[in-house]
């Protein structure tokens, strides 16, 4: 029996998935509560598909903490899970924590939760211990709740600026796998080396923390402290691949670059052969520093490029330039560092000329080394989402008449899932047609990529059982070659869709014709590299439903 149970929901089916990873914020909350002497268990429905809602109840926990991100599919699934939990148990106190900088009142009014925790680990621990000792949790800091249908905001206390003082994160999934004899060979470990971000992009939820704390800013753990966690995981679990899950690994300062250099030196001096990924911005990419980091194991970066159009970067308050984007990409390409790009091809004000310019930039980016772009689907189907509470929300809610907007089938379906997007639409009918085609095309290419990753993992498992399995070995080689050109086929095929729709007098009707042509190119690509057996279009059933239910233009 436990006093506290921490839950992360499974917001998509992850059966037989690959490269899954625990949530670092859960690791930190788990570590802090455990360190405080409280009996605590983590139930990660995302990683363990055998879990049921009843398992939350059978823990006997008095307090249930749900890790959440909102809005979007993850929060929608969290809401569903909480409603189901309340049907079978009303005695457990339910609180949410995690990415809770915006949308707190809406969550409290729409979901049967008792508390939204906006504070960090010390306030989570104080909240938990207050309840378990029979105290008044209503007086705890860093929380929000409803009292007589009125929102009560208990401001957070001062943030911990020396993150080294916080208890060490406990890696719950690695613990579980080791204790239950599950293989750790291809596992990754998630490590948070910092908090916050110095940038103030208009679309980002992080800016919501400015309303919660007077001194919210980027804070980093010391290089020594991060290295000790890496070493502990490496020695305890044999993990050699790490994802640094910071919003931004750097702070646009000399000190944060020195921290990166020192951490890299500690890794090199230790003799550990590890790989690691970071989140960064284009203006933080420095050739000399990143070359040194690569020697220490840096193999990939998640970098928000967003656009190659100056006007769009200005609309997003990105704080970077097109020239910085080009320079950062070239440095990473020269160093053969993989790029997980963040990109926004469409927003309500996007023009056809902007789409063309962005696609030309993307063609340049992948030229010569398309294999370095790890997730190309985000480059062609990415939509600007004005999340509730972000600085961009009011711009989209101000669209008051349907005549001002165009939104087609697939995009209409997507945007209807988000309250902040109920009035979302494009000002240009051709852009709306291209965006709708882009969303459908990206869904298919994402499904293709996901299926091939699963297939790759299955072949690896076969080789672990029988190293002489030539069929598995040969398919792995084919999958590697297929993967190398995925970004190329994705971007160039979608560019053809854009060219044809932009010149068509009826782009709304023509988008399905262009997508049908694209599917033939994808089939041919699959046959060429993998054979007829793996040539199918994965999303065809849903696609055909969209064609049948075509509503043309909303408004």
C-alpha positions in Angstrom: 0.0 0.0 0.0 1.2 3.5 -0.8 0.4 7.0 0.4 0.9 8.6 -3.0 0.6 7.3 -6.6 1.9 9.3 -9.6 0.3 8.6 -13.0 1.1 9.4 -16.6 -1.6 8.4 -19.0 -1.2 6.6 -22.4 -2.5 9.1 -24.8 -1.9 6.9 -27.9 -1.6 3.2 -28.4 2.0 2.3 -27.8 1.8 -1.5 -28.2 5.1 -2.9 -29.5 6.5 0.6 -29.8 10.2 1.5 -29.7 12.4 4.1 -28.1 9.9 4.9 -25.3 11.2 6.9 -22.4 10.1 7.9 -18.9 9.0 11.4 -18.2 11.7 13.4 -16.4 9.3 15.6 -14.4 7.7 12.5 -13.0 11.2 11.2 -12.1 11.9 14.5 -10.2 8.6 14.4 -8.4 9.0 10.7 -7.5 12.5 11.4 -6.3 11.5 14.3 -4.1 8.5 12.6 -2.5 10.5 9.4 -1.9 13.4 11.4 -0.4 10.9 13.0 2.0 10.1 9.6 3.4 6.7 9.2 1.8 5.6 5.9 0.4 5.1 6.6 -3.3 4.5 4.5 -6.5 4.6 5.5 -10.2 2.0 4.0 -12.7 3.1 5.0 -16.2 0.2 3.9 -18.5 2.2 5.2 -21.5 5.0 2.7 -20.9 3.1 -0.2 -19.4 0.0 -1.0 -21.4 -1.0 -3.8 -19.0 -2.1 -1.1 -16.4 -5.8 -0.5 -15.7 -7.5 2.4 -14.0 -8.4 0.0 -11.2 -4.7 -0.3 -10.4 -4.7 3.3 -9.2 -7.4 2.4 -6.6 -5.7 -0.8 -5.5 -2.5 1.1 -4.5 -4.6 2.3 -1.6 -3.0 5.8 -2.1 -4.7 8.7 -0.4 -3.3 11.1 -3.0 -3.2 10.7 -6.8 -0.9 13.0 -8.8 -1.4 13.1 -12.5 1.4 14.4 -14.6 -0.2 16.5 -17.3 0.4 18.7 -20.4 -2.4 20.8 -21.8 -4.2 21.4 -24.0 -4.1 18.7 -26.7 -4.4 14.9 -27.0 -2.4 14.2 -23.8 -4.7 16.4 -21.6 -7.8 15.0 -23.3 -6.7 11.5 -22.4 -5.8 12.6 -18.9 -9.3 14.1 -18.4 -10.9 10.8 -19.6 -8.8 8.8 -17.2 -9.6 11.1 -14.3 -13.4 10.9 -15.1 -13.1 7.1 -15.2 -11.2 7.1 -11.9 -13.9 9.2 -10.2 -16.6 6.8 -11.3 -15.0 4.0 -9.3 -13.4 6.0 -6.5 -14.3 9.4 -5.0 -12.2 9.2 -1.9 -8.7 9.8 -3.3 -7.6 13.4 -3.6 -6.7 14.1 -7.2 -4.1 16.7 -8.1 -2.3 17.5 -11.4 1.2 18.8 -11.9 3.7 19.2 -14.7 3.2 21.7 -17.5 0.6 23.7 -15.6 1.6 27.2 -16.3 -1.6 28.0 -18.2 -5.2 26.9 -18.4 -5.5 26.1 -14.7 -9.0 27.5 -14.1 -10.5 25.8 -17.2 -9.0 22.5 -16.1 -10.5 22.8 -12.6 -14.0 23.7 -13.9 -14.1 21.0 -16.6 -12.4 18.1 -14.8 -13.1 16.4 -11.4 -9.7 17.4 -9.9 -9.2 18.9 -6.5 -6.0 20.9 -7.1 -3.6 22.1 -9.8 -0.1 22.2 -8.5 1.9 25.0 -10.2 4.9 24.8 -7.9 8.0 22.7 -8.1 9.3 19.8 -6.1 9.5 21.5 -2.6 5.9 22.6 -2.9 4.7 19.2 -4.2 6.3 17.6 -1.2 4.8 20.2 1.2 1.4 19.6 -0.3 1.7 15.9 0.1 3.0 15.9 3.6 0.4 18.4 4.7 -2.4 16.1 3.6 -0.9 13.0 5.1 -0.3 14.7 8.4 -4.0 15.9 8.5 -3.1 19.6 7.9 -5.0 22.2 5.8 -3.7 21.7 2.3 -5.7 24.8 1.2 -2.9 27.0 2.7 -0.1 25.4 0.8 1.8 27.5 -1.7 2.1 26.9 -5.4 -1.4 25.5 -5.9 -4.8 26.6 -7.4 -8.2 25.2 -6.6 -11.9 26.1 -6.5 -13.7 27.2 -3.3 -17.4 27.9 -3.6 -16.9 28.0 -7.4 -14.3 30.8 -7.1 -10.7 30.3 -8.2 -8.2 30.4 -5.3 -4.6 31.1 -6.3 -1.9 30.4 -3.7 1.2 32.0 -5.2 4.3 29.9 -5.4 7.1 30.6 -3.0 10.5 31.7 -4.3 11.9 29.3 -6.8 14.9 27.1 -6.0 17.7 28.8 -8.1 20.4 26.3 -7.0 19.0 23.2 -8.6 21.8 21.1 -7.1 20.0 21.4 -3.8 17.0 19.4 -5.1 16.7 15.7 -4.4 18.1 13.4 -7.1 15.5 12.2 -9.7 14.5 8.6 -9.4 14.2 6.8 -12.7 11.1 4.8 -12.1 10.9 2.9 -15.4 14.5 1.9 -15.3 14.0 0.6 -11.7 10.9 -1.3 -12.8 12.6 -2.9 -15.8 15.6 -4.0 -13.8 13.6 -5.3 -10.9 11.3 -7.3 -13.3 14.0 -8.7 -15.6 13.0 -6.6 -18.6 15.8 -5.8 -21.1 17.5 -2.4 -20.8 19.7 -2.8 -24.0 17.9 -0.2 -26.1 16.5 2.0 -23.3 17.1 5.8 -23.0 17.3 7.8 -19.8 15.6 11.2 -19.5 17.6 13.9 -17.5 16.5 17.4 -16.8 19.6 19.6 -16.5 17.8 22.9 -16.3 14.5 24.7 -15.9 12.9 27.4 -18.0 14.0 29.2 -21.2 15.4 32.7 -21.7 13.3 33.2 -24.9 9.7 34.3 -25.0 8.3 32.8 -28.2 4.7 33.8 -28.7 3.4 30.2 -29.0 5.1 28.7 -25.9 3.4 27.8 -22.7 6.6 28.6 -20.7 5.8 32.3 -20.8 2.8 31.5 -18.6 5.2 31.1 -15.7 5.9 34.8 -15.8 2.4 35.3 -14.3 3.1 32.8 -11.5 6.6 33.9 -10.4 8.2 37.3 -10.2 11.7 35.8 -10.9 11.0 33.0 -13.3 14.0 32.5 -15.5 16.4 29.9 -16.8 18.1 27.9 -14.1 20.7 25.2 -14.6 22.2 22.4 -12.6 26.0 22.4 -12.4 27.9 20.2 -14.8 29.2 18.1 -11.9 25.7 17.5 -10.6 24.4 16.4 -14.0 27.5 14.2 -14.6 26.9 12.4 -11.3 23.3 11.5 -12.4 24.6 10.2 -15.8 27.3 8.2 -14.0 24.8 6.7 -11.6 22.4 5.6 -14.3 25.3 4.3 -16.4 26.7 2.2 -13.6 23.3 1.0 -12.2 21.4 0.2 -15.4 24.0 0.1 -18.1 22.2 2.9 -20.0 24.4 4.6 -22.7 21.8 6.9 -24.3 20.5 10.0 -22.6 17.9 12.6 -23.6 18.3 16.0 -21.8 14.7 17.1 -21.6 15.3 20.8 -20.9 13.2 23.4 -22.7 16.6 24.8 -23.6 20.0 23.3 -22.7 21.5 26.8 -23.0 20.9 30.2 -21.5 22.3 32.4 -24.2 25.2 33.2 -21.8 28.9 32.5 -21.5 28.2 30.6 -18.2 25.8 28.1 -19.8 28.3 27.4 -22.7 31.0 26.9 -20.1 28.6 24.4 -18.3 28.2 22.5 -21.6 32.0 22.4 -22.1 32.7 21.3 -18.6 30.0 18.5 -18.7 31.5 17.3 -22.0 35.0 17.3 -20.4 33.8 15.3 -17.5 32.2 12.7 -19.8 35.3 12.4 -21.9 37.6 12.1 -18.9 35.4 9.3 -17.4 35.9 7.1 -20.4 32.1 6.4 -20.6 31.0 5.8 -24.2 27.6 7.4 -24.2 25.3 9.3 -26.6 23.1 12.2 -25.7 20.5 14.6 -27.2 19.7 18.2 -26.2 17.1 20.8 -27.0 18.5 24.1 -28.3 17.8 27.2 -30.3 19.6 28.1 -33.6 21.4 31.1 -32.1 23.0 28.9 -29.4 24.7 26.6 -32.0 28.4 27.2 -32.0 30.8 25.2 -34.2 33.7 24.9 -31.8 31.6 24.1 -28.8 29.3 21.6 -30.6 32.3 19.9 -32.1 33.7 19.3 -28.6 30.3 18.2 -27.3 30.1 15.7 -30.2 33.4 14.2 -29.0 31.7 13.6 -25.7 28.7 11.9 -27.2 26.3 14.6 -28.5 24.6 13.0 -31.5 21.4 14.9 -32.0 19.6 18.2 -31.2 16.0 19.1 -31.1 16.0 22.7 -32.5 13.1 25.0 -33.1 13.8 26.4 -36.6 10.1 27.4 -37.1 10.6 29.1 -40.5 12.9 30.5 -43.2 10.7 33.5 -43.6 11.6 36.7 -41.6 8.0 37.9 -41.3 6.9 34.6 -39.8 9.8 34.6 -37.2 8.7 38.1 -36.3 5.0 36.9 -36.0 6.1 34.2 -33.6 8.4 36.5 -31.6 11.1 33.8 -32.1 14.0 36.0 -31.4 16.2 34.4 -34.1 16.9 35.2 -37.7 16.8 33.3 -41.0 20.5 33.7 -41.2 21.0 32.1 -37.8 18.8 29.2 -38.9 20.9 28.5 -42.0 24.1 28.8 -40.0 23.0 26.5 -37.3 21.8 23.8 -39.7 25.1 24.0 -41.7 27.2 23.6 -38.6 25.1 20.6 -37.5 25.3 19.1 -41.0 29.1 19.6 -41.1 29.4 17.9 -37.8 27.0 15.0 -38.8 24.8 15.7 -35.8 21.2 14.6 -36.2 18.5 17.3 -36.3 15.0 16.9 -34.8 13.6 20.1 -36.3 10.8 22.2 -34.8 9.0 23.9 -37.7 5.8 25.8 -38.3 4.7 25.7 -42.0 1.2 27.1 -41.5 -0.5 29.8 -39.4 -3.6 31.8 -40.0 -1.8 34.5 -41.8 0.5 32.3 -43.9 0.7 33.1 -47.7 1.4 30.9 -50.6 4.7 32.8 -51.2 5.7 32.1 -47.6 5.0 28.4 -48.0 7.2 28.3 -51.2 10.0 30.1 -49.4 9.9 27.7 -46.5 10.0 24.7 -48.7 12.9 26.1 -50.6 14.7 26.5 -47.3 13.9 22.9 -46.3 15.1 21.6 -49.6 18.4 23.4 -49.0 18.5 22.0 -45.4 18.2 18.4 -46.4 20.5 18.6 -49.5 23.3 16.1 -49.3 22.4 14.7 -45.9 18.7 14.1 -45.7 19.3 11.3 -43.2 20.3 13.8 -40.5 16.6 15.1 -40.4 15.2 12.6 -38.0 11.5 13.5 -38.0 10.7 15.1 -41.4 6.9 14.8 -41.0 6.9 17.9 -38.7 8.3 19.9 -41.6 5.3 19.5 -43.9 2.2 19.2 -41.7 3.1 21.5 -38.8 0.5 24.1 -37.7 0.8 27.0 -35.4 -1.3 26.1 -32.3 -2.4 29.1 -30.2 -2.4 27.2 -26.9 -4.7 28.5 -24.2 -2.9 31.1 -22.1 -0.1 31.6 -24.6 0.5 35.1 -25.9 -0.9 34.2 -29.3 -4.3 33.0 -28.1 -6.0 36.4 -28.4 -4.9 36.8 -32.0 -6.8 33.7 -32.9 -9.9 34.2 -30.8 -10.3 37.7 -32.4 -11.4 36.0 -35.7 -15.1 36.4 -35.1 -16.8 35.5 -38.4 -16.7 32.4 -40.4 -16.3 34.5 -43.6 -12.8 35.4 -42.4 -11.6 31.9 -42.3 -11.2 28.7 -44.3 -10.8 25.3 -42.7 -11.2 22.0 -44.5 -11.9 18.4 -43.4 -8.7 17.0 -41.8 -7.7 20.4 -40.3 -11.2 21.1 -39.1 -11.2 17.8 -37.3 -7.8 18.5 -35.7 -8.6 22.0 -34.6 -12.0 21.1 -33.1 -10.1 19.1 -30.5 -8.6 22.3 -29.0 -10.9 25.0 -27.4 -8.3 27.7 -28.2 -8.7 26.7 -31.9 -12.4 26.7 -32.3 -12.2 29.8 -34.4 -9.0 28.8 -36.1 -8.9 29.3 -39.8 -6.8 30.4 -42.7 -7.4 33.7 -44.5 -6.6 32.2 -47.9 -8.5 29.4 -49.5 -5.5 28.1 -51.3 -3.4 28.1 -48.1 -6.3 26.2 -46.4 -6.2 23.6 -49.1 -2.4 23.2 -48.9 -2.5 23.0 -45.1 -5.2 20.4 -45.2 -3.2 18.3 -47.7 -0.1 18.8 -45.6 -1.8 17.6 -42.4 -3.1 14.4 -44.2 0.3 13.8 -45.9 2.2 14.3 -42.7 -0.1 11.8 -40.9 0.6 9.2 -43.6 4.4 9.8 -43.6 4.4 9.7 -39.8 2.5 6.4 -39.9 5.0 5.1 -42.4 7.9 6.1 -40.1 6.3 4.6 -37.0 5.6 1.3 -38.7 9.2 1.1 -40.1 10.6 1.8 -36.6 8.5 -1.0 -35.2 9.7 -3.3 -38.0 13.3 -2.4 -37.3 12.9 -3.2 -33.6 11.3 -6.5 -34.4 14.3 -7.4 -36.7 16.7 -6.4 -33.9 14.9 -8.7 -31.5 15.1 -11.6 -34.0 18.9 -11.0 -34.3 19.3 -11.0 -30.5 17.7 -14.5 -30.6 19.5 -15.7 -33.7 22.5 -13.7 -34.9 22.6 -15.8 -38.1 19.0 -14.6 -39.1 20.0 -13.3 -42.6 16.5 -12.3 -43.5 16.3 -10.0 -40.4 19.8 -8.6 -41.1 19.0 -7.9 -44.8 15.7 -6.1 -43.9 17.5 -4.0 -41.4 20.0 -2.8 -44.1 17.0 -2.0 -46.4 15.3 -0.1 -43.6 18.4 1.9 -43.0 18.6 2.9 -46.6 14.9 3.7 -46.6 15.3 5.9 -43.6 18.2 7.9 -45.2 15.9 9.2 -47.9 12.7 9.7 -45.9 13.2 13.4 -45.5 13.9 13.8 -49.2 10.8 12.0 -50.4 8.7 13.8 -47.8 9.7 17.3 -48.6 10.0 17.0 -52.4 6.7 15.2 -52.8 4.9 17.8 -50.7 6.5 20.6 -52.7 4.9 19.1 -55.8 1.6 19.2 -54.0 2.1 22.8 -53.2 3.1 23.8 -56.7 0.1 22.1 -58.2 -2.5 23.4 -55.7 -1.2 26.9 -55.9 -1.8 27.0 -59.6 -5.2 25.2 -59.6 -8.3 27.4 -59.8 -10.1 24.9 -57.5 -7.5 23.9 -54.9 -10.2 22.6 -52.5 -11.3 19.8 -54.9 -7.9 19.3 -56.3 -6.2 18.4 -53.0 -7.4 14.8 -53.0 -6.2 14.3 -56.6 -2.8 15.6 -55.5 -2.7 13.4 -52.5 -3.6 10.3 -54.6 -0.6 11.1 -56.7 1.5 11.4 -53.6 0.4 8.0 -52.4 1.7 6.5 -55.6 5.1 8.1 -55.1 5.2 6.8 -51.5 4.3 3.3 -52.7 6.9 3.4 -55.4 9.5 4.6 -52.8 8.6 1.7 -50.5 8.8 -0.9 -53.2 12.1 0.4 -54.4 13.8 0.2 -51.0 11.8 -2.5 -49.1 9.8 -4.5 -51.6 6.2 -5.0 -52.5 5.4 -6.5 -49.0 5.9 -3.1 -47.3 4.4 -0.8 -49.9 1.0 -0.2 -48.4 -0.4 3.2 -47.5 -1.0 3.1 -43.7 -3.6 5.8 -43.3 -5.7 4.9 -46.3 -8.9 4.0 -44.4 -9.1 7.3 -42.6 -8.1 9.1 -45.8 -11.0 7.5 -47.7 -13.4 8.6 -44.9 -12.2 12.2 -45.3 -12.8 12.0 -49.1 -16.3 10.6 -48.6 -17.3 13.1 -45.9 -15.8 16.1 -47.8 -17.4 19.3 -46.6 -15.3 21.6 -48.7 -15.0 25.0 -46.9 -16.2 25.8 -43.5 -17.9 29.3 -43.6 
